[in-house]
Amino acid sequence: MSSRKAMQLPPLKVLRVKKPNKVEPNPCHLVMNHVLACWASAGFNTAGCANVEAALRACMDKPPAPPIPKNNINYHLNRLSSRLTQRASKHT
C-alpha cells in the first residue's frame, strides 16, 4: 500500500450523462438521395433510373433492423445519486 491519500473529486451538482442514446440513420436515405438525384438529372425519365429505383425497392423491402435498446445510465445515476451525494457530503 502507498502512503498517498486518495484523490478527492469535487462534488457534482447533477449526475447525468448527456444524450446517451444515439439515433441510427436509416440505410435507405442514401439510396433515396441517389434516386432523387437521378430523377433531377434525367428529367424524371424512368428508363434511365430503373436500376437505382430497383435498389431503393430492395432496400425498402428488407425487414427493419431490431430496435437498439436504450441506454439507462441516467436512470441509474438518478436512482443512486442520493447515496453518492450522502457519501460525498460525509467525507467533506
PDB file of N, CA, C and O in Angstrom:
ATOM      1  N   MET A   1       0.838  -1.186   0.000  1.00  0.00           N
ATOM      2  CA  MET A   1       0.000   0.000   0.000  1.00  0.00           C
ATOM      3  C   MET A   1       0.880   1.247   0.000  1.00  0.00           C
ATOM      4  O   MET A   1       1.964   1.266   0.584  1.00  0.00           O
ATOM      5  N   SER A   2       0.401   2.252  -0.650  1.00  0.00           N
ATOM      6  CA  SER A   2       1.155   3.502  -0.683  1.00  0.00           C
ATOM      7  C   SER A   2       0.649   4.423   0.419  1.00  0.00           C
ATOM      8  O   SER A   2      -0.465   4.268   0.919  1.00  0.00           O
ATOM      9  N   SER A   3       1.477   5.369   0.782  1.00  0.00           N
ATOM     10  CA  SER A   3       1.109   6.293   1.852  1.00  0.00           C
ATOM     11  C   SER A   3       0.367   7.512   1.311  1.00  0.00           C
ATOM     12  O   SER A   3       0.062   8.431   2.071  1.00  0.00           O
ATOM     13  N   ARG A   4       0.076   7.536   0.035  1.00  0.00           N
ATOM     14  CA  ARG A   4      -0.632   8.672  -0.547  1.00  0.00           C
ATOM     15  C   ARG A   4      -2.110   8.619  -0.202  1.00  0.00           C
ATOM     16  O   ARG A   4      -2.693   7.543  -0.064  1.00  0.00           O
ATOM     17  N   LYS A   5      -2.706   9.791  -0.067  1.00  0.00           N
ATOM     18  CA  LYS A   5      -4.136   9.875   0.164  1.00  0.00           C
ATOM     19  C   LYS A   5      -4.872   9.723  -1.168  1.00  0.00           C
ATOM     20  O   LYS A   5      -4.358  10.094  -2.223  1.00  0.00           O
ATOM     21  N   ALA A   6      -6.055   9.185  -1.100  1.00  0.00           N
ATOM     22  CA  ALA A   6      -6.868   9.074  -2.308  1.00  0.00           C
ATOM     23  C   ALA A   6      -7.289  10.465  -2.759  1.00  0.00           C
ATOM     24  O   ALA A   6      -7.635  11.315  -1.938  1.00  0.00           O
ATOM     25  N   MET A   7      -7.256  10.687  -4.045  1.00  0.00           N
ATOM     26  CA  MET A   7      -7.616  11.994  -4.581  1.00  0.00           C
ATOM     27  C   MET A   7      -9.124  12.199  -4.464  1.00  0.00           C
ATOM     28  O   MET A   7      -9.898  11.323  -4.850  1.00  0.00           O
ATOM     29  N   GLN A   8      -9.543  13.332  -3.941  1.00  0.00           N
ATOM     30  CA  GLN A   8     -10.952  13.664  -3.790  1.00  0.00           C
ATOM     31  C   GLN A   8     -11.405  14.485  -4.992  1.00  0.00           C
ATOM     32  O   GLN A   8     -10.778  15.483  -5.347  1.00  0.00           O
ATOM     33  N   LEU A   9     -12.475  14.064  -5.600  1.00  0.00           N
ATOM     34  CA  LEU A   9     -13.048  14.817  -6.706  1.00  0.00           C
ATOM     35  C   LEU A   9     -14.064  15.808  -6.163  1.00  0.00           C
ATOM     36  O   LEU A   9     -14.707  15.536  -5.149  1.00  0.00           O
ATOM     37  N   PRO A  10     -14.221  16.947  -6.814  1.00  0.00           N
ATOM     38  CA  PRO A  10     -15.221  17.900  -6.343  1.00  0.00           C
ATOM     39  C   PRO A  10     -16.620  17.324  -6.525  1.00  0.00           C
ATOM     40  O   PRO A  10     -16.859  16.573  -7.471  1.00  0.00           O
ATOM     41  N   PRO A  11     -17.546  17.665  -5.634  1.00  0.00           N
ATOM     42  CA  PRO A  11     -18.910  17.136  -5.758  1.00  0.00           C
ATOM     43  C   PRO A  11     -19.602  17.712  -6.993  1.00  0.00           C
ATOM     44  O   PRO A  11     -19.373  18.861  -7.370  1.00  0.00           O
ATOM     45  N   LEU A  12     -20.433  16.909  -7.603  1.00  0.00           N
ATOM     46  CA  LEU A  12     -21.184  17.330  -8.780  1.00  0.00           C
ATOM     47  C   LEU A  12     -22.584  17.751  -8.366  1.00  0.00           C
ATOM     48  O   LEU A  12     -23.177  17.152  -7.469  1.00  0.00           O
ATOM     49  N   LYS A  13     -23.110  18.779  -9.019  1.00  0.00           N
ATOM     50  CA  LYS A  13     -24.476  19.204  -8.718  1.00  0.00           C
ATOM     51  C   LYS A  13     -25.481  18.174  -9.217  1.00  0.00           C
ATOM     52  O   LYS A  13     -26.424  17.819  -8.511  1.00  0.00           O
ATOM     53  N   VAL A  14     -25.269  17.701 -10.437  1.00  0.00           N
ATOM     54  CA  VAL A  14     -26.191  16.751 -11.047  1.00  0.00           C
ATOM     55  C   VAL A  14     -25.378  15.635 -11.696  1.00  0.00           C
ATOM     56  O   VAL A  14     -24.440  15.889 -12.451  1.00  0.00           O
ATOM     57  N   LEU A  15     -25.749  14.416 -11.394  1.00  0.00           N
ATOM     58  CA  LEU A  15     -25.126  13.279 -12.064  1.00  0.00           C
ATOM     59  C   LEU A  15     -25.964  12.957 -13.294  1.00  0.00           C
ATOM     60  O   LEU A  15     -27.090  12.476 -13.169  1.00  0.00           O
ATOM     61  N   ARG A  16     -25.426  13.216 -14.477  1.00  0.00           N
ATOM     62  CA  ARG A  16     -26.181  12.963 -15.699  1.00  0.00           C
ATOM     63  C   ARG A  16     -25.226  12.865 -16.876  1.00  0.00           C
ATOM     64  O   ARG A  16     -24.271  13.633 -16.985  1.00  0.00           O
ATOM     65  N   VAL A  17     -25.493  11.928 -17.737  1.00  0.00           N
ATOM     66  CA  VAL A  17     -24.758  11.793 -18.981  1.00  0.00           C
ATOM     67  C   VAL A  17     -25.633  12.395 -20.072  1.00  0.00           C
ATOM     68  O   VAL A  17     -26.790  12.005 -20.228  1.00  0.00           O
ATOM     69  N   LYS A  18     -25.095  13.329 -20.816  1.00  0.00           N
ATOM     70  CA  LYS A  18     -25.900  13.994 -21.838  1.00  0.00           C
ATOM     71  C   LYS A  18     -26.030  13.119 -23.076  1.00  0.00           C
ATOM     72  O   LYS A  18     -25.040  12.598 -23.590  1.00  0.00           O
ATOM     73  N   LYS A  19     -27.235  12.969 -23.538  1.00  0.00           N
ATOM     74  CA  LYS A  19     -27.580  12.260 -24.766  1.00  0.00           C
ATOM     75  C   LYS A  19     -26.885  10.902 -24.884  1.00  0.00           C
ATOM     76  O   LYS A  19     -26.045  10.720 -25.765  1.00  0.00           O
ATOM     77  N   PRO A  20     -27.220   9.952 -24.018  1.00  0.00           N
ATOM     78  CA  PRO A  20     -26.570   8.646 -24.119  1.00  0.00           C
ATOM     79  C   PRO A  20     -27.088   7.809 -25.283  1.00  0.00           C
ATOM     80  O   PRO A  20     -26.426   6.859 -25.703  1.00  0.00           O
ATOM     81  N   ASN A  21     -28.268   8.151 -25.813  1.00  0.00           N
ATOM     82  CA  ASN A  21     -28.861   7.362 -26.889  1.00  0.00           C
ATOM     83  C   ASN A  21     -28.510   7.979 -28.235  1.00  0.00           C
ATOM     84  O   ASN A  21     -28.685   9.179 -28.446  1.00  0.00           O
ATOM     85  N   LYS A  22     -28.022   7.161 -29.125  1.00  0.00           N
ATOM     86  CA  LYS A  22     -27.677   7.625 -30.462  1.00  0.00           C
ATOM     87  C   LYS A  22     -28.721   7.110 -31.445  1.00  0.00           C
ATOM     88  O   LYS A  22     -29.139   5.954 -31.376  1.00  0.00           O
ATOM     89  N   VAL A  23     -29.128   7.966 -32.343  1.00  0.00           N
ATOM     90  CA  VAL A  23     -30.106   7.589 -33.353  1.00  0.00           C
ATOM     91  C   VAL A  23     -29.366   7.013 -34.551  1.00  0.00           C
ATOM     92  O   VAL A  23     -28.463   7.645 -35.099  1.00  0.00           O
ATOM     93  N   GLU A  24     -29.750   5.829 -34.944  1.00  0.00           N
ATOM     94  CA  GLU A  24     -29.139   5.198 -36.108  1.00  0.00           C
ATOM     95  C   GLU A  24     -29.819   5.731 -37.366  1.00  0.00           C
ATOM     96  O   GLU A  24     -31.047   5.759 -37.437  1.00  0.00           O
ATOM     97  N   PRO A  25     -29.035   6.153 -38.359  1.00  0.00           N
ATOM     98  CA  PRO A  25     -29.649   6.666 -39.588  1.00  0.00           C
ATOM     99  C   PRO A  25     -30.288   5.535 -40.390  1.00  0.00           C
ATOM    100  O   PRO A  25     -29.866   4.381 -40.314  1.00  0.00           O
ATOM    101  N   ASN A  26     -31.299   5.888 -41.149  1.00  0.00           N
ATOM    102  CA  ASN A  26     -31.978   4.928 -41.999  1.00  0.00           C
ATOM    103  C   ASN A  26     -31.067   4.585 -43.175  1.00  0.00           C
ATOM    104  O   ASN A  26     -30.610   5.496 -43.865  1.00  0.00           O
ATOM    105  N   PRO A  27     -30.786   3.307 -43.429  1.00  0.00           N
ATOM    106  CA  PRO A  27     -29.873   2.958 -44.528  1.00  0.00           C
ATOM    107  C   PRO A  27     -30.450   3.275 -45.901  1.00  0.00           C
ATOM    108  O   PRO A  27     -29.698   3.363 -46.871  1.00  0.00           O
ATOM    109  N   CYS A  28     -31.766   3.448 -46.008  1.00  0.00           N
ATOM    110  CA  CYS A  28     -32.383   3.729 -47.308  1.00  0.00           C
ATOM    111  C   CYS A  28     -32.323   5.208 -47.678  1.00  0.00           C
ATOM    112  O   CYS A  28     -32.643   5.562 -48.812  1.00  0.00           O
ATOM    113  N   HIS A  29     -31.928   6.071 -46.765  1.00  0.00           N
ATOM    114  CA  HIS A  29     -31.850   7.502 -47.090  1.00  0.00           C
ATOM    115  C   HIS A  29     -30.835   7.771 -48.189  1.00  0.00           C
ATOM    116  O   HIS A  29     -31.083   8.592 -49.073  1.00  0.00           O
ATOM    117  N   LEU A  30     -29.710   7.098 -48.148  1.00  0.00           N
ATOM    118  CA  LEU A  30     -28.680   7.307 -49.159  1.00  0.00           C
ATOM    119  C   LEU A  30     -29.176   6.869 -50.534  1.00  0.00           C
ATOM    120  O   LEU A  30     -28.957   7.563 -51.527  1.00  0.00           O
ATOM    121  N   VAL A  31     -29.841   5.723 -50.590  1.00  0.00           N
ATOM    122  CA  VAL A  31     -30.374   5.235 -51.863  1.00  0.00           C
ATOM    123  C   VAL A  31     -31.465   6.176 -52.366  1.00  0.00           C
ATOM    124  O   VAL A  31     -31.558   6.430 -53.567  1.00  0.00           O
ATOM    125  N   MET A  32     -32.293   6.697 -51.453  1.00  0.00           N
ATOM    126  CA  MET A  32     -33.342   7.653 -51.838  1.00  0.00           C
ATOM    127  C   MET A  32     -32.722   8.915 -52.425  1.00  0.00           C
ATOM    128  O   MET A  32     -33.243   9.464 -53.396  1.00  0.00           O
ATOM    129  N   ASN A  33     -31.619   9.379 -51.852  1.00  0.00           N
ATOM    130  CA  ASN A  33     -30.938  10.553 -52.404  1.00  0.00           C
ATOM    131  C   ASN A  33     -30.427  10.276 -53.812  1.00  0.00           C
ATOM    132  O   ASN A  33     -30.483  11.152 -54.675  1.00  0.00           O
ATOM    133  N   HIS A  34     -29.928   9.062 -54.050  1.00  0.00           N
ATOM    134  CA  HIS A  34     -29.465   8.702 -55.391  1.00  0.00           C
ATOM    135  C   HIS A  34     -30.625   8.693 -56.388  1.00  0.00           C
ATOM    136  O   HIS A  34     -30.468   9.138 -57.525  1.00  0.00           O
ATOM    137  N   VAL A  35     -31.784   8.191 -55.970  1.00  0.00           N
ATOM    138  CA  VAL A  35     -32.958   8.175 -56.849  1.00  0.00           C
ATOM    139  C   VAL A  35     -33.380   9.600 -57.181  1.00  0.00           C
ATOM    140  O   VAL A  35     -33.647   9.914 -58.341  1.00  0.00           O
ATOM    141  N   LEU A  36     -33.441  10.458 -56.177  1.00  0.00           N
ATOM    142  CA  LEU A  36     -33.854  11.847 -56.421  1.00  0.00           C
ATOM    143  C   LEU A  36     -32.855  12.577 -57.307  1.00  0.00           C
ATOM    144  O   LEU A  36     -33.248  13.366 -58.167  1.00  0.00           O
ATOM    145  N   ALA A  37     -31.565  12.319 -57.103  1.00  0.00           N
ATOM    146  CA  ALA A  37     -30.550  12.948 -57.951  1.00  0.00           C
ATOM    147  C   ALA A  37     -30.655  12.437 -59.385  1.00  0.00           C
ATOM    148  O   ALA A  37     -30.487  13.205 -60.332  1.00  0.00           O
ATOM    149  N   CYS A  38     -30.929  11.162 -59.547  1.00  0.00           N
ATOM    150  CA  CYS A  38     -31.080  10.594 -60.889  1.00  0.00           C
ATOM    151  C   CYS A  38     -32.294  11.200 -61.584  1.00  0.00           C
ATOM    152  O   CYS A  38     -32.225  11.562 -62.759  1.00  0.00           O
ATOM    153  N   TRP A  39     -33.401  11.309 -60.864  1.00  0.00           N
ATOM    154  CA  TRP A  39     -34.592  11.916 -61.457  1.00  0.00           C
ATOM    155  C   TRP A  39     -34.341  13.370 -61.833  1.00  0.00           C
ATOM    156  O   TRP A  39     -34.792  13.834 -62.880  1.00  0.00           O
ATOM    157  N   ALA A  40     -33.620  14.086 -60.977  1.00  0.00           N
ATOM    158  CA  ALA A  40     -33.348  15.501 -61.266  1.00  0.00           C
ATOM    159  C   ALA A  40     -32.448  15.648 -62.493  1.00  0.00           C
ATOM    160  O   ALA A  40     -32.640  16.563 -63.294  1.00  0.00           O
ATOM    161  N   SER A  41     -31.478  14.763 -62.646  1.00  0.00           N
ATOM    162  CA  SER A  41     -30.557  14.886 -63.781  1.00  0.00           C
ATOM    163  C   SER A  41     -31.149  14.316 -65.068  1.00  0.00           C
ATOM    164  O   SER A  41     -30.823  14.789 -66.157  1.00  0.00           O
ATOM    165  N   ALA A  42     -32.017  13.303 -64.959  1.00  0.00           N
ATOM    166  CA  ALA A  42     -32.588  12.669 -66.151  1.00  0.00           C
ATOM    167  C   ALA A  42     -33.931  13.271 -66.537  1.00  0.00           C
ATOM    168  O   ALA A  42     -34.531  12.841 -67.522  1.00  0.00           O
ATOM    169  N   GLY A  43     -34.410  14.239 -65.798  1.00  0.00           N
ATOM    170  CA  GLY A  43     -35.703  14.849 -66.118  1.00  0.00           C
ATOM    171  C   GLY A  43     -36.864  13.903 -65.881  1.00  0.00           C
ATOM    172  O   GLY A  43     -37.784  13.833 -66.696  1.00  0.00           O
ATOM    173  N   PHE A  44     -36.832  13.193 -64.802  1.00  0.00           N
ATOM    174  CA  PHE A  44     -37.885  12.252 -64.400  1.00  0.00           C
ATOM    175  C   PHE A  44     -38.080  11.148 -65.433  1.00  0.00           C
ATOM    176  O   PHE A  44     -39.200  10.683 -65.645  1.00  0.00           O
ATOM    177  N   ASN A  45     -37.002  10.734 -66.068  1.00  0.00           N
ATOM    178  CA  ASN A  45     -37.039   9.645 -67.034  1.00  0.00           C
ATOM    179  C   ASN A  45     -36.888   8.334 -66.269  1.00  0.00           C
ATOM    180  O   ASN A  45     -35.845   8.075 -65.668  1.00  0.00           O
ATOM    181  N   THR A  46     -37.933   7.509 -66.295  1.00  0.00           N
ATOM    182  CA  THR A  46     -37.891   6.274 -65.507  1.00  0.00           C
ATOM    183  C   THR A  46     -36.983   5.224 -66.118  1.00  0.00           C
ATOM    184  O   THR A  46     -36.487   4.355 -65.400  1.00  0.00           O
ATOM    185  N   ALA A  47     -36.751   5.278 -67.420  1.00  0.00           N
ATOM    186  CA  ALA A  47     -35.906   4.265 -68.064  1.00  0.00           C
ATOM    187  C   ALA A  47     -34.448   4.411 -67.633  1.00  0.00           C
ATOM    188  O   ALA A  47     -33.756   3.409 -67.453  1.00  0.00           O
ATOM    189  N   GLY A  48     -33.976   5.640 -67.468  1.00  0.00           N
ATOM    190  CA  GLY A  48     -32.583   5.859 -67.097  1.00  0.00           C
ATOM    191  C   GLY A  48     -32.294   5.582 -65.633  1.00  0.00           C
ATOM    192  O   GLY A  48     -31.141   5.365 -65.261  1.00  0.00           O
ATOM    193  N   CYS A  49     -33.311   5.588 -64.806  1.00  0.00           N
ATOM    194  CA  CYS A  49     -33.111   5.429 -63.354  1.00  0.00           C
ATOM    195  C   CYS A  49     -33.662   4.099 -62.835  1.00  0.00           C
ATOM    196  O   CYS A  49     -33.852   3.946 -61.629  1.00  0.00           O
ATOM    197  N   ALA A  50     -33.915   3.155 -63.704  1.00  0.00           N
ATOM    198  CA  ALA A  50     -34.553   1.893 -63.295  1.00  0.00           C
ATOM    199  C   ALA A  50     -33.690   1.112 -62.311  1.00  0.00           C
ATOM    200  O   ALA A  50     -34.206   0.540 -61.351  1.00  0.00           O
ATOM    201  N   ASN A  51     -32.369   1.086 -62.545  1.00  0.00           N
ATOM    202  CA  ASN A  51     -31.516   0.301 -61.636  1.00  0.00           C
ATOM    203  C   ASN A  51     -31.443   0.932 -60.246  1.00  0.00           C
ATOM    204  O   ASN A  51     -31.374   0.215 -59.248  1.00  0.00           O
ATOM    205  N   VAL A  52     -31.458   2.255 -60.169  1.00  0.00           N
ATOM    206  CA  VAL A  52     -31.420   2.926 -58.864  1.00  0.00           C
ATOM    207  C   VAL A  52     -32.757   2.751 -58.147  1.00  0.00           C
ATOM    208  O   VAL A  52     -32.796   2.575 -56.929  1.00  0.00           O
ATOM    209  N   GLU A  53     -33.852   2.801 -58.907  1.00  0.00           N
ATOM    210  CA  GLU A  53     -35.175   2.583 -58.316  1.00  0.00           C
ATOM    211  C   GLU A  53     -35.303   1.152 -57.790  1.00  0.00           C
ATOM    212  O   GLU A  53     -35.903   0.921 -56.740  1.00  0.00           O
ATOM    213  N   ALA A  54     -34.737   0.199 -58.525  1.00  0.00           N
ATOM    214  CA  ALA A  54     -34.776  -1.200 -58.063  1.00  0.00           C
ATOM    215  C   ALA A  54     -33.979  -1.362 -56.773  1.00  0.00           C
ATOM    216  O   ALA A  54     -34.370  -2.125 -55.890  1.00  0.00           O
ATOM    217  N   ALA A  55     -32.859  -0.643 -56.664  1.00  0.00           N
ATOM    218  CA  ALA A  55     -32.068  -0.707 -55.430  1.00  0.00           C
ATOM    219  C   ALA A  55     -32.853  -0.119 -54.260  1.00  0.00           C
ATOM    220  O   ALA A  55     -32.773  -0.621 -53.139  1.00  0.00           O
ATOM    221  N   LEU A  56     -33.612   0.950 -54.524  1.00  0.00           N
ATOM    222  CA  LEU A  56     -34.439   1.548 -53.466  1.00  0.00           C
ATOM    223  C   LEU A  56     -35.544   0.586 -53.050  1.00  0.00           C
ATOM    224  O   LEU A  56     -35.808   0.424 -51.858  1.00  0.00           O
ATOM    225  N   ARG A  57     -36.185  -0.048 -54.015  1.00  0.00           N
ATOM    226  CA  ARG A  57     -37.244  -1.014 -53.682  1.00  0.00           C
ATOM    227  C   ARG A  57     -36.677  -2.172 -52.853  1.00  0.00           C
ATOM    228  O   ARG A  57     -37.305  -2.621 -51.894  1.00  0.00           O
ATOM    229  N   ALA A  58     -35.491  -2.648 -53.230  1.00  0.00           N
ATOM    230  CA  ALA A  58     -34.867  -3.749 -52.481  1.00  0.00           C
ATOM    231  C   ALA A  58     -34.543  -3.316 -51.053  1.00  0.00           C
ATOM    232  O   ALA A  58     -34.705  -4.091 -50.110  1.00  0.00           O
ATOM    233  N   CYS A  59     -34.086  -2.080 -50.902  1.00  0.00           N
ATOM    234  CA  CYS A  59     -33.763  -1.573 -49.559  1.00  0.00           C
ATOM    235  C   CYS A  59     -35.024  -1.431 -48.717  1.00  0.00           C
ATOM    236  O   CYS A  59     -35.030  -1.771 -47.534  1.00  0.00           O
ATOM    237  N   MET A  60     -36.094  -0.925 -49.333  1.00  0.00           N
ATOM    238  CA  MET A  60     -37.342  -0.714 -48.594  1.00  0.00           C
ATOM    239  C   MET A  60     -38.028  -2.039 -48.249  1.00  0.00           C
ATOM    240  O   MET A  60     -38.764  -2.113 -47.264  1.00  0.00           O
ATOM    241  N   ASP A  61     -37.795  -3.082 -49.046  1.00  0.00           N
ATOM    242  CA  ASP A  61     -38.430  -4.376 -48.790  1.00  0.00           C
ATOM    243  C   ASP A  61     -37.723  -5.187 -47.715  1.00  0.00           C
ATOM    244  O   ASP A  61     -38.276  -6.172 -47.226  1.00  0.00           O
ATOM    245  N   LYS A  62     -36.522  -4.797 -47.342  1.00  0.00           N
ATOM    246  CA  LYS A  62     -35.802  -5.509 -46.282  1.00  0.00           C
ATOM    247  C   LYS A  62     -36.561  -5.367 -44.963  1.00  0.00           C
ATOM    248  O   LYS A  62     -37.197  -4.341 -44.724  1.00  0.00           O
ATOM    249  N   PRO A  63     -36.499  -6.382 -44.109  1.00  0.00           N
ATOM    250  CA  PRO A  63     -37.143  -6.228 -42.796  1.00  0.00           C
ATOM    251  C   PRO A  63     -36.401  -5.172 -41.972  1.00  0.00           C
ATOM    252  O   PRO A  63     -35.184  -5.031 -42.090  1.00  0.00           O
ATOM    253  N   PRO A  64     -37.127  -4.442 -41.149  1.00  0.00           N
ATOM    254  CA  PRO A  64     -36.459  -3.403 -40.347  1.00  0.00           C
ATOM    255  C   PRO A  64     -35.496  -4.021 -39.339  1.00  0.00           C
ATOM    256  O   PRO A  64     -35.700  -5.134 -38.853  1.00  0.00           O
ATOM    257  N   ALA A  65     -34.467  -3.281 -39.048  1.00  0.00           N
ATOM    258  CA  ALA A  65     -33.482  -3.734 -38.062  1.00  0.00           C
ATOM    259  C   ALA A  65     -34.129  -3.742 -36.678  1.00  0.00           C
ATOM    260  O   ALA A  65     -34.997  -2.914 -36.398  1.00  0.00           O
ATOM    261  N   PRO A  66     -33.719  -4.662 -35.819  1.00  0.00           N
ATOM    262  CA  PRO A  66     -34.296  -4.669 -34.468  1.00  0.00           C
ATOM    263  C   PRO A  66     -33.923  -3.378 -33.737  1.00  0.00           C
ATOM    264  O   PRO A  66     -32.828  -2.849 -33.926  1.00  0.00           O
ATOM    265  N   PRO A  67     -34.824  -2.878 -32.914  1.00  0.00           N
ATOM    266  CA  PRO A  67     -34.527  -1.624 -32.215  1.00  0.00           C
ATOM    267  C   PRO A  67     -33.354  -1.784 -31.253  1.00  0.00           C
ATOM    268  O   PRO A  67     -33.183  -2.826 -30.621  1.00  0.00           O
ATOM    269  N   ILE A  68     -32.566  -0.744 -31.161  1.00  0.00           N
ATOM    270  CA  ILE A  68     -31.420  -0.739 -30.256  1.00  0.00           C
ATOM    271  C   ILE A  68     -31.937  -0.429 -28.854  1.00  0.00           C
ATOM    272  O   ILE A  68     -32.670   0.543 -28.673  1.00  0.00           O
ATOM    273  N   PRO A  69     -31.571  -1.233 -27.865  1.00  0.00           N
ATOM    274  CA  PRO A  69     -32.050  -0.944 -26.507  1.00  0.00           C
ATOM    275  C   PRO A  69     -31.520   0.398 -26.016  1.00  0.00           C
ATOM    276  O   PRO A  69     -30.368   0.758 -26.260  1.00  0.00           O
ATOM    277  N   LYS A  70     -32.383   1.124 -25.323  1.00  0.00           N
ATOM    278  CA  LYS A  70     -31.994   2.442 -24.824  1.00  0.00           C
ATOM    279  C   LYS A  70     -31.017   2.308 -23.665  1.00  0.00           C
ATOM    280  O   LYS A  70     -31.077   1.363 -22.878  1.00  0.00           O
ATOM    281  N   ASN A  71     -30.132   3.262 -23.584  1.00  0.00           N
ATOM    282  CA  ASN A  71     -29.159   3.294 -22.505  1.00  0.00           C
ATOM    283  C   ASN A  71     -29.857   3.848 -21.262  1.00  0.00           C
ATOM    284  O   ASN A  71     -30.468   4.914 -21.325  1.00  0.00           O
ATOM    285  N   ASN A  72     -29.774   3.152 -20.156  1.00  0.00           N
ATOM    286  CA  ASN A  72     -30.468   3.573 -18.940  1.00  0.00           C
ATOM    287  C   ASN A  72     -29.503   4.104 -17.883  1.00  0.00           C
ATOM    288  O   ASN A  72     -29.783   4.004 -16.689  1.00  0.00           O
ATOM    289  N   ILE A  73     -28.375   4.666 -18.307  1.00  0.00           N
ATOM    290  CA  ILE A  73     -27.384   5.172 -17.354  1.00  0.00           C
ATOM    291  C   ILE A  73     -27.949   6.330 -16.533  1.00  0.00           C
ATOM    292  O   ILE A  73     -27.685   6.416 -15.333  1.00  0.00           O
ATOM    293  N   ASN A  74     -28.724   7.226 -17.160  1.00  0.00           N
ATOM    294  CA  ASN A  74     -29.263   8.363 -16.419  1.00  0.00           C
ATOM    295  C   ASN A  74     -30.277   7.915 -15.365  1.00  0.00           C
ATOM    296  O   ASN A  74     -30.361   8.514 -14.293  1.00  0.00           O
ATOM    297  N   TYR A  75     -31.039   6.873 -15.662  1.00  0.00           N
ATOM    298  CA  TYR A  75     -31.974   6.337 -14.678  1.00  0.00           C
ATOM    299  C   TYR A  75     -31.222   5.852 -13.444  1.00  0.00           C
ATOM    300  O   TYR A  75     -31.603   6.164 -12.316  1.00  0.00           O
ATOM    301  N   HIS A  76     -30.159   5.092 -13.658  1.00  0.00           N
ATOM    302  CA  HIS A  76     -29.406   4.552 -12.527  1.00  0.00           C
ATOM    303  C   HIS A  76     -28.642   5.646 -11.784  1.00  0.00           C
ATOM    304  O   HIS A  76     -28.523   5.586 -10.560  1.00  0.00           O
ATOM    305  N   LEU A  77     -28.125   6.640 -12.500  1.00  0.00           N
ATOM    306  CA  LEU A  77     -27.457   7.750 -11.819  1.00  0.00           C
ATOM    307  C   LEU A  77     -28.445   8.517 -10.948  1.00  0.00           C
ATOM    308  O   LEU A  77     -28.111   8.915  -9.832  1.00  0.00           O
ATOM    309  N   ASN A  78     -29.648   8.723 -11.447  1.00  0.00           N
ATOM    310  CA  ASN A  78     -30.664   9.419 -10.664  1.00  0.00           C
ATOM    311  C   ASN A  78     -31.068   8.586  -9.451  1.00  0.00           C
ATOM    312  O   ASN A  78     -31.260   9.118  -8.358  1.00  0.00           O
ATOM    313  N   ARG A  79     -31.193   7.294  -9.652  1.00  0.00           N
ATOM    314  CA  ARG A  79     -31.600   6.403  -8.564  1.00  0.00           C
ATOM    315  C   ARG A  79     -30.538   6.337  -7.469  1.00  0.00           C
ATOM    316  O   ARG A  79     -30.874   6.270  -6.286  1.00  0.00           O
ATOM    317  N   LEU A  80     -29.267   6.354  -7.850  1.00  0.00           N
ATOM    318  CA  LEU A  80     -28.185   6.212  -6.880  1.00  0.00           C
ATOM    319  C   LEU A  80     -27.602   7.546  -6.418  1.00  0.00           C
ATOM    320  O   LEU A  80     -26.712   7.565  -5.567  1.00  0.00           O
ATOM    321  N   SER A  81     -28.086   8.652  -6.960  1.00  0.00           N
ATOM    322  CA  SER A  81     -27.475   9.948  -6.641  1.00  0.00           C
ATOM    323  C   SER A  81     -27.587  10.299  -5.163  1.00  0.00           C
ATOM    324  O   SER A  81     -26.673  10.905  -4.604  1.00  0.00           O
ATOM    325  N   SER A  82     -28.693   9.930  -4.522  1.00  0.00           N
ATOM    326  CA  SER A  82     -28.830  10.264  -3.102  1.00  0.00           C
ATOM    327  C   SER A  82     -27.765   9.541  -2.277  1.00  0.00           C
ATOM    328  O   SER A  82     -27.223  10.113  -1.331  1.00  0.00           O
ATOM    329  N   ARG A  83     -27.465   8.311  -2.620  1.00  0.00           N
ATOM    330  CA  ARG A  83     -26.425   7.574  -1.894  1.00  0.00           C
ATOM    331  C   ARG A  83     -25.042   8.138  -2.177  1.00  0.00           C
ATOM    332  O   ARG A  83     -24.202   8.223  -1.280  1.00  0.00           O
ATOM    333  N   LEU A  84     -24.809   8.521  -3.421  1.00  0.00           N
ATOM    334  CA  LEU A  84     -23.499   9.058  -3.778  1.00  0.00           C
ATOM    335  C   LEU A  84     -23.271  10.434  -3.166  1.00  0.00           C
ATOM    336  O   LEU A  84     -22.165  10.728  -2.713  1.00  0.00           O
ATOM    337  N   THR A  85     -24.291  11.276  -3.144  1.00  0.00           N
ATOM    338  CA  THR A  85     -24.118  12.613  -2.580  1.00  0.00           C
ATOM    339  C   THR A  85     -24.008  12.559  -1.064  1.00  0.00           C
ATOM    340  O   THR A  85     -23.327  13.398  -0.474  1.00  0.00           O
ATOM    341  N   GLN A  86     -24.656  11.595  -0.417  1.00  0.00           N
ATOM    342  CA  GLN A  86     -24.520  11.460   1.031  1.00  0.00           C
ATOM    343  C   GLN A  86     -23.094  11.084   1.387  1.00  0.00           C
ATOM    344  O   GLN A  86     -22.535  11.614   2.348  1.00  0.00           O
ATOM    345  N   ARG A  87     -22.506  10.187   0.635  1.00  0.00           N
ATOM    346  CA  ARG A  87     -21.127   9.790   0.903  1.00  0.00           C
ATOM    347  C   ARG A  87     -20.179  10.958   0.672  1.00  0.00           C
ATOM    348  O   ARG A  87     -19.242  11.162   1.443  1.00  0.00           O
ATOM    349  N   ALA A  88     -20.417  11.720  -0.381  1.00  0.00           N
ATOM    350  CA  ALA A  88     -19.545  12.852  -0.687  1.00  0.00           C
ATOM    351  C   ALA A  88     -19.652  13.916   0.397  1.00  0.00           C
ATOM    352  O   ALA A  88     -18.648  14.527   0.763  1.00  0.00           O
ATOM    353  N   SER A  89     -20.858  14.145   0.916  1.00  0.00           N
ATOM    354  CA  SER A  89     -21.011  15.174   1.943  1.00  0.00           C
ATOM    355  C   SER A  89     -20.424  14.715   3.281  1.00  0.00           C
ATOM    356  O   SER A  89     -19.982  15.555   4.065  1.00  0.00           O
ATOM    357  N   LYS A  90     -20.407  13.424   3.562  1.00  0.00           N
ATOM    358  CA  LYS A  90     -19.824  12.925   4.805  1.00  0.00           C
ATOM    359  C   LYS A  90     -18.309  13.065   4.812  1.00  0.00           C
ATOM    360  O   LYS A  90     -17.706  13.277   5.864  1.00  0.00           O
ATOM    361  N   HIS A  91     -17.690  12.945   3.630  1.00  0.00           N
ATOM    362  CA  HIS A  91     -16.235  12.999   3.550  1.00  0.00           C
ATOM    363  C   HIS A  91     -15.699  14.421   3.519  1.00  0.00           C
ATOM    364  O   HIS A  91     -14.496  14.615   3.697  1.00  0.00           O
ATOM    365  N   THR A  92     -16.530  15.407   3.303  1.00  0.00           N
ATOM    366  CA  THR A  92     -16.022  16.786   3.216  1.00  0.00           C
ATOM    367  C   THR A  92     -16.046  17.482   4.535  1.00  0.00           C
ATOM    368  O   THR A  92     -15.651  18.645   4.627  1.00  0.00           O
TER     369      THR A  92
END
